[in-house]
Amino acid sequence: MIILGVNEGHNASAALLVDGKLIAAISEDRPTRQTTRSGFPFKAIEECLALGGITLAEIDRVALSTLHLPPKYFWIPRESFSIRDFWREQNEFWKPRLFEGKRPVYMDVFKDRMDPSRFIYDPSLIKDEDDCVGMLEARLRHHERFFGLPRERISVHDHHTCHAWYAYMVHPRRLDQDLLVFAADGAGDGVNGSVWHGVRGQPLQALHRTNQCNIGRIYRYVTLLLGMKQFEHAFKTMGLAPYGNPKYGQLAYEVFAETLQVDGLGFSYRIKPKDHFFHFKERLEGLRFDGIAWGIQKRTEELLSEWVGNGVAATGCGNVVMTGGVAMNIKANKVVWERPDVHSLFVPPGSGDESLSIGAACKVAVDFASVPGETISECLPMTSVYLGPSFHDDEIRKRLDRTSGLDGCTIETVQLPRIAQLLAAGHVLGRFSGRAEFGQRALGNRSILADPRPREVVRTINEMIKQRDFWMPFASSVLAERKDDYVINPKNLQGDYMTLAFDSTPDGQRDMIGALHPYDKTSRPHVVERDANPGYHALISAFARETGVGALLNTSFNLHGEPIVHTPEDAISTFLRSGLDHLLLGEWLVSKPGKS
């Protein structure tokens, strides 16, 4: 059976399953070059089908994620919003609505942000900007026309069901372990927290669903109050938190601690704000910015840890899986896995809404596995995170030859010992090789790489290309056979996807200080197995032979505010618009004048 999964909300994406095997998964922001892109993922669908060698006519079923998507967010794509726009949303839409008894129209408030070209659905089916029922019918009719399928072969799946089934189905030990799945996010289909139990590959059972798990909602509004984008920059709040002094952070922590509480497998409030944004805006006024970050991070860690502990106690299952946008908080994940009652913790790549398309497709695969007339093998765990497009070296060379702006650059065939020497000499390079990674983390194939030993490498890369906030750390790629040299991982957790944080060892603090958090020396490693990525493993191994260090600094290959590079043209453009010394493009090494 050929199943296409589709997510039309923010972080829109498509995923292709063929007989239970995940063939391709792509976020729409990569090919469109617009971060957190929402709407129907035309380009992602096209690329997924091309990777599978599948035509539209060959698709058996289409699986959509999320039942309720408000029409207004299709007309007004919030990925185009500035920070001031998000503040305007609070002051000109939510404040009059919640506190002044008024009924402002969202599309009037943001008429300057409307993009009618993005609305591809039949507007006659929709009563108003909040008509999710009419919007669902419009979505279904669009999919019927686009895919040429009857309605019975198109299904729509609840938001949290998609989150949970994604994380469960890609777990490497799903078939021989009981798993306890926690999904937490801003909200989807009226739910923002859910707990699920899966017994050795059997279908997941929902234990609890709630609309009171406002961990993600509070965190994103605090991010906005700190002057950053609420849907994109929560990781910056997390990165800032370790710098906060508890002396000042305690005041902010107490503001958060008096509101949301864990209540069994659900949540309740000690003090229930009428609105989270304005409640915390008033009570945090005058407090230090780093103390606020410290306070919200500490409270987030407490809430998630207690919630997981209650789930483990209720089920007796200590093999924990976390998914949803809140699971992107690697420091909170660290507190969870350090609990003595948690035997293992798995956080899949791309646990935000970009993976809803995979979850929807997996759910359909399971639902129809035993239906007469439908043929499908057992759904397989994720065998690779490299699910995007790749480009042949001959094709890459042709694109290099026809690119202007490379005058004076040298182009030579890649030799790993030479790459290792360049890195050891302090050069910084972008690597574009093989299939693109799925998710928001660069895992070697669309990465910027550098020697992790010098502290100043962070400033060097920021000045060259990233322009990240001064407090933000970079991550590392570590050879699997050297991971115990650099990070403390007593439970031998899977660190393949940069979704978990660990304390570093003395060797780690010596050999890769530039790839640790500057303040608390924690690591967010990408553990590189030879079988998972032979070419990247070989590159790091060459660097290890040159320096004795079995790790590289790894950060995503993109300019600040842009998606990770997706095509050779993206990589070349980013190379030319930045201070990168070299571009490793397939089998070709491109070096700027004076850098070869």
TIVOKE-954960 format. One line per 3 residues: their letters; for each residue x negated, y negated, z of C-alpha. Coordinates in steps of 0.05 Angstrom, whole numbers, plus 5000, padded with zeros to 4 digits. Layout:
REM residues N
a> X:Y:Z; ...
//
This chain:
REM residues 596
mii> 5000:5000:5000; 4976:4930:4983; 4995:4878:5035
lgv> 4981:4803:5032; 4983:4764:5097; 4997:4690:5095
neg> 4993:4634:5147; 5023:4567:5127; 5013:4530:5192
hna> 4949:4493:5211; 4886:4533:5196; 4925:4563:5137
saa> 4897:4628:5111; 4908:4691:5070; 4887:4763:5082
llv> 4889:4825:5039; 4899:4896:5065; 4894:4955:5017
dgk> 4914:5022:5047; 4899:4997:5117; 4830:4968:5101
lia> 4818:4894:5108; 4789:4874:5041; 4788:4799:5046
ais> 4807:4741:5092; 4797:4667:5076; 4817:4602:5110
edr> 4846:4551:5062; 4801:4496:5090; 4739:4528:5058
ptr> 4759:4523:4984; 4799:4458:4993; 4744:4425:5034
qtt> 4793:4399:5086; 4785:4421:5158; 4845:4456:5192
rsg> 4883:4452:5126; 4957:4469:5132; 5009:4490:5082
fpf> 5016:4546:5031; 4945:4573:5020; 4942:4575:4943
kai> 4867:4579:4937; 4857:4628:4994; 4908:4675:4962
eec> 4875:4669:4894; 4807:4685:4923; 4831:4743:4965
lal> 4865:4775:4905; 4803:4765:4863; 4759:4798:4916
ggi> 4806:4858:4916; 4814:4861:4841; 4889:4855:4853
tla> 4941:4818:4812; 5003:4785:4839; 5045:4840:4806
eid> 5008:4894:4845; 5025:4867:4915; 5073:4913:4951
rva> 5090:4869:5011; 5078:4799:5035; 5074:4786:5110
lst> 5084:4715:5135; 5064:4690:5204; 5107:4645:5248
lhl> 5182:4638:5244; 5190:4566:5264; 5149:4513:5227
ppk> 5178:4442:5228; 5186:4412:5159; 5155:4346:5181
yfw> 5087:4377:5188; 5089:4400:5115; 5105:4329:5091
ipr> 5056:4298:5139; 4994:4342:5144; 4962:4326:5210
esf> 4893:4349:5188; 4888:4279:5157; 4900:4245:5224
sir> 4848:4202:5257; 4841:4199:5332; 4881:4135:5331
dfw> 4936:4171:5293; 4942:4223:5348; 4947:4167:5399
req> 4999:4134:5356; 5038:4199:5356; 5040:4197:5431
nef> 5056:4123:5439; 5104:4113:5381; 5139:4180:5377
wkp> 5135:4220:5441; 5137:4163:5492; 5201:4132:5464
rlf> 5232:4201:5457; 5215:4226:5527; 5216:4163:5569
egk> 5258:4111:5534; 5319:4150:5510; 5304:4134:5438
rpv> 5304:4181:5378; 5247:4158:5333; 5240:4193:5266
ymd> 5171:4224:5258; 5171:4213:5183; 5185:4139:5194
vfk> 5130:4132:5246; 5080:4164:5198; 5107:4143:5130
drm> 5037:4118:5114; 5012:4189:5123; 5064:4224:5081
dps> 5038:4266:5023; 5098:4289:4981; 5052:4328:4935
rfi> 5038:4376:4992; 5112:4394:5001; 5123:4451:4951
ydp> 5188:4477:4979; 5261:4463:4962; 5281:4402:5005
sli> 5355:4413:4991; 5353:4472:5040; 5330:4428:5098
kde> 5376:4385:5140; 5324:4343:5176; 5251:4339:5195
ddc> 5259:4389:5252; 5302:4440:5215; 5259:4502:5224
vgm> 5315:4548:5202; 5324:4512:5136; 5248:4509:5129
lea> 5243:4584:5138; 5294:4596:5083; 5255:4548:5038
rlr> 5191:4585:5053; 5222:4652:5038; 5251:4629:4971
hhe> 5184:4599:4952; 5149:4665:4966; 5201:4704:4927
rff> 5188:4660:4866; 5112:4657:4874; 5101:4731:4885
glp> 5159:4757:4844; 5182:4801:4901; 5252:4815:4928
rer> 5269:4788:4997; 5265:4858:5029; 5190:4861:5012
isv> 5175:4795:5046; 5175:4794:5122; 5163:4740:5174
hdh> 5131:4755:5241; 5131:4720:5308; 5069:4677:5321
htc> 5045:4713:5384; 5059:4781:5354; 5010:4762:5298
haw> 4958:4738:5348; 4962:4801:5390; 4965:4851:5332
yay> 4904:4819:5299; 4861:4825:5361; 4886:4895:5375
mvh> 4878:4923:5305; 4807:4898:5293; 4782:4923:5361
prr> 4726:4974:5348; 4749:5021:5404; 4825:5015:5392
ldq> 4833:5089:5376; 4799:5116:5439; 4812:5063:5493
dll> 4872:5033:5527; 4870:4958:5515; 4902:4899:5551
vfa> 4912:4840:5504; 4921:4768:5527; 4943:4715:5476
adg> 4942:4641:5495; 4948:4579:5451; 4981:4511:5445
agd> 5047:4543:5424; 5080:4583:5368; 5152:4604:5361
gvn> 5167:4578:5431; 5113:4619:5465; 5043:4599:5488
gsv> 5022:4659:5530; 5034:4733:5523; 5008:4799:5551
whg> 5007:4864:5513; 4986:4936:5526; 4961:4986:5475
vrg> 4947:5059:5490; 4894:5092:5447; 4917:5065:5380
qpl> 4991:5070:5394; 5034:5009:5377; 5026:4949:5423
qal> 5079:4938:5477; 5094:4867:5500; 5091:4863:5576
hrt> 5106:4789:5583; 5118:4727:5541; 5122:4656:5568
nqc> 5128:4584:5545; 5095:4560:5610; 5023:4580:5594
nig> 5003:4508:5580; 4928:4518:5587; 4916:4503:5514
riy> 4965:4445:5512; 4933:4411:5573; 4863:4422:5546
ryv> 4879:4392:5479; 4911:4330:5510; 4851:4320:5556
tll> 4808:4325:5493; 4849:4269:5462; 4846:4227:5525
lgm> 4770:4234:5521; 4772:4202:5452; 4767:4265:5409
kqf> 4813:4302:5361; 4860:4347:5398; 4862:4403:5347
eha> 4789:4403:5328; 4746:4381:5386; 4765:4422:5446
fkt> 4696:4455:5440; 4665:4387:5452; 4701:4381:5518
mgl> 4676:4450:5537; 4605:4431:5517; 4608:4368:5558
apy> 4634:4402:5621; 4568:4429:5649; 4540:4358:5653
gnp> 4595:4337:5701; 4576:4327:5773; 4623:4365:5819
kyg> 4623:4304:5865; 4661:4266:5812; 4692:4324:5775
qla> 4728:4348:5838; 4775:4289:5834; 4796:4308:5763
yev> 4800:4381:5782; 4850:4366:5837; 4894:4329:5787
fae> 4897:4391:5744; 4902:4440:5802; 4966:4409:5829
tlq> 5004:4425:5765; 4999:4491:5728; 4995:4556:5769
vdg> 4990:4630:5752; 5052:4668:5772; 5043:4743:5762
lgf> 5037:4754:5687; 5067:4686:5674; 5059:4614:5697
syr> 5097:4563:5738; 5086:4492:5764; 5072:4463:5832
ikp> 5084:4394:5802; 5117:4396:5733; 5099:4336:5690
kdh> 5153:4307:5646; 5099:4302:5593; 5028:4327:5599
ffh> 4994:4273:5560; 5022:4214:5597; 5019:4249:5664
fke> 4945:4261:5659; 4932:4194:5625; 4959:4159:5687
rle> 4926:4204:5739; 4858:4208:5706; 4850:4134:5696
glr> 4785:4108:5724; 4752:4177:5730; 4685:4192:5697
fdg> 4690:4224:5628; 4642:4281:5644; 4678:4293:5710
iaw> 4743:4300:5673; 4712:4352:5626; 4683:4389:5686
giq> 4750:4389:5721; 4792:4415:5663; 4740:4468:5646
krt> 4737:4493:5718; 4813:4496:5723; 4818:4532:5656
eel> 4768:4584:5679; 4807:4595:5744; 4874:4602:5709
lse> 4850:4651:5657; 4811:4692:5707; 4871:4698:5754
wvg> 4918:4714:5697; 4873:4769:5671; 4864:4796:5741
ngv> 4939:4801:5751; 4945:4839:5685; 4890:4888:5703
aat> 4923:4900:5771; 4991:4911:5740; 4968:4961:5687
gcg> 4904:4991:5714; 4871:4975:5647; 4805:4938:5651
nvv> 4790:4937:5577; 4811:4866:5561; 4822:4832:5494
mtg> 4832:4757:5488; 4859:4719:5428; 4894:4655:5408
gva> 4862:4586:5407; 4847:4587:5482; 4802:4648:5470
mni> 4754:4601:5433; 4733:4576:5502; 4670:4619:5509
kan> 4653:4592:5579; 4721:4613:5606; 4711:4680:5572
kvv> 4646:4687:5611; 4683:4678:5677; 4733:4731:5655
wer> 4683:4784:5636; 4644:4772:5700; 4704:4796:5741
pdv> 4687:4863:5773; 4755:4892:5752; 4743:4876:5678
hsl> 4705:4934:5647; 4699:4903:5578; 4720:4840:5541
fvp> 4729:4834:5466; 4745:4769:5431; 4752:4776:5356
pgs> 4724:4727:5306; 4770:4670:5286; 4818:4681:5343
gde> 4855:4616:5327; 4912:4609:5278; 4867:4626:5219
sls> 4874:4700:5237; 4950:4700:5239; 4950:4723:5166
iga> 4910:4785:5186; 4956:4798:5245; 5018:4794:5202
ack> 4989:4841:5149; 4967:4891:5202; 5036:4890:5234
vav> 5069:4907:5167; 5018:4962:5154; 5036:4995:5221
dfa> 5110:4985:5212; 5111:5019:5145; 5059:5073:5157
svp> 5112:5126:5169; 5167:5100:5123; 5188:5151:5070
get> 5163:5130:5002; 5109:5085:5031; 5037:5110:5029
ise> 4985:5081:5074; 4927:5108:5114; 4914:5092:5187
clp> 4897:5018:5195; 4823:5013:5206; 4786:4969:5256
mts> 4748:4911:5226; 4684:4939:5196; 4656:4872:5174
vyl> 4667:4799:5188; 4640:4781:5119; 4707:4778:5084
gps> 4700:4718:5038; 4671:4709:4968; 4600:4722:4945
fhd> 4562:4699:4883; 4514:4737:4838; 4443:4711:4836
dei> 4445:4700:4760; 4508:4658:4769; 4474:4619:4825
rkr> 4414:4605:4781; 4459:4578:4725; 4493:4532:4774
ldr> 4425:4507:4799; 4402:4494:4728; 4462:4451:4712
tsg> 4461:4411:4777; 4436:4340:4774; 4398:4311:4833
ldg> 4348:4368:4840; 4292:4330:4803; 4227:4341:4839
cti> 4253:4401:4878; 4217:4467:4870; 4256:4531:4857
etv> 4223:4598:4871; 4243:4669:4887; 4254:4683:4961
qlp> 4197:4718:4997; 4215:4733:5070; 4144:4723:5098
ria> 4143:4654:5066; 4211:4637:5096; 4187:4660:5164
qll> 4125:4616:5157; 4166:4555:5138; 4212:4565:5198
aag> 4153:4575:5245; 4123:4510:5218; 4185:4472:5239
hvl> 4222:4469:5173; 4298:4472:5174; 4336:4509:5120
grf> 4407:4524:5098; 4423:4597:5081; 4477:4614:5031
sgr> 4476:4689:5018; 4525:4747:5009; 4598:4744:5027
aef> 4624:4686:5070; 4641:4698:5143; 4713:4696:5167
gqr> 4729:4648:5223; 4700:4584:5251; 4631:4611:5268
alg> 4573:4615:5219; 4543:4684:5225; 4481:4679:5181
nrs> 4509:4677:5111; 4531:4604:5112; 4484:4579:5166
ila> 4431:4527:5181; 4370:4561:5210; 4311:4537:5250
dpr> 4257:4558:5299; 4293:4563:5367; 4231:4550:5410
pre> 4225:4473:5411; 4275:4433:5451; 4270:4376:5402
vvr> 4298:4419:5346; 4369:4398:5368; 4353:4325:5356
tin> 4318:4342:5291; 4378:4379:5262; 4427:4326:5287
emi> 4387:4271:5252; 4380:4314:5189; 4451:4337:5179
kqr> 4497:4354:5237; 4505:4287:5273; 4537:4324:5330
dfw> 4550:4292:5398; 4486:4289:5438; 4510:4337:5492
mpf> 4529:4394:5444; 4486:4457:5441; 4468:4500:5382
ass> 4474:4575:5381; 4427:4633:5364; 4424:4695:5321
vla> 4388:4750:5359; 4364:4817:5334; 4406:4872:5366
erk> 4343:4908:5388; 4319:4845:5425; 4384:4821:5457
ddy> 4366:4846:5526; 4302:4805:5522; 4342:4741:5517
vin> 4411:4747:5549; 4439:4780:5611; 4494:4827:5589
pkn> 4504:4879:5644; 4568:4906:5613; 4538:4913:5544
lqg> 4593:4872:5513; 4598:4863:5438; 4565:4797:5420
dym> 4571:4801:5345; 4616:4741:5334; 4593:4683:5379
tla> 4656:4690:5420; 4623:4704:5487; 4574:4667:5531
fds> 4518:4697:5573; 4465:4672:5621; 4396:4672:5591
tpd> 4334:4709:5615; 4267:4676:5628; 4244:4701:5560
gqr> 4306:4671:5529; 4291:4604:5561; 4221:4607:5534
dmi> 4233:4634:5464; 4299:4600:5446; 4309:4540:5491
gal> 4332:4500:5430; 4390:4549:5420; 4415:4547:5493
hpy> 4461:4498:5527; 4413:4443:5548; 4442:4437:5618
dkt> 4462:4506:5643; 4418:4548:5596; 4475:4593:5575
srp> 4474:4627:5508; 4527:4639:5455; 4490:4691:5415
hvv> 4505:4723:5348; 4477:4793:5358; 4454:4817:5289
erd> 4458:4891:5276; 4418:4918:5217; 4478:4954:5188
anp> 4524:4893:5194; 4479:4845:5155; 4415:4878:5128
gyh> 4389:4816:5092; 4397:4770:5152; 4369:4822:5199
ali> 4308:4827:5153; 4298:4752:5154; 4300:4747:5230
saf> 4253:4808:5233; 4204:4772:5188; 4206:4712:5235
are> 4194:4760:5294; 4133:4788:5259; 4108:4717:5247
tgv> 4121:4689:5317; 4140:4746:5364; 4209:4714:5373
gal> 4267:4759:5353; 4318:4702:5346; 4334:4641:5304
lnt> 4373:4578:5319; 4437:4584:5279; 4489:4531:5267
sfn> 4543:4525:5214; 4522:4500:5145; 4563:4437:5137
lhg> 4560:4362:5146; 4596:4335:5207; 4671:4335:5196
epi> 4668:4380:5135; 4685:4454:5131; 4630:4505:5125
vht> 4602:4509:5054; 4641:4557:5010; 4609:4556:4941
ped> 4539:4546:4914; 4561:4476:4893; 4581:4461:4965
ais> 4514:4486:4990; 4475:4445:4939; 4515:4383:4953
tfl> 4506:4389:5028; 4431:4402:5017; 4424:4339:4975
rsg> 4466:4295:5022; 4427:4315:5084; 4356:4318:5109
ldh> 4350:4393:5102; 4281:4414:5079; 4300:4477:5042
lll> 4360:4514:5013; 4360:4590:5013; 4411:4603:4958
gew> 4419:4676:4942; 4350:4700:4919; 4327:4629:4906
lvs> 4289:4581:4952; 4300:4508:4935; 4252:4460:4968
kpg> 4254:4384:4969; 4193:4345:4945; 4135:4351:4993
ks> 4167:4409:5031; 4142:4468:4990
//
